[in-house]
């Protein structure tokens, strides 16, 4: 379970970094919110796996 949490956090950080390189016309807010959700889910999984 801890590996899943770590993967979700890394995925969230990767998505948020890649969203900086999107074209200006592309709406980045849904992607950032998705990354934030993955980050929160990853933290939740890490806490519950203890």
Secondary structure, DSSP 4 states (H G I P E B T S, - for coil): -HHHHHHHHHHHHHHHHHGGGS-TTS--HHHHHHHHHHHHHHHHHHHHT-
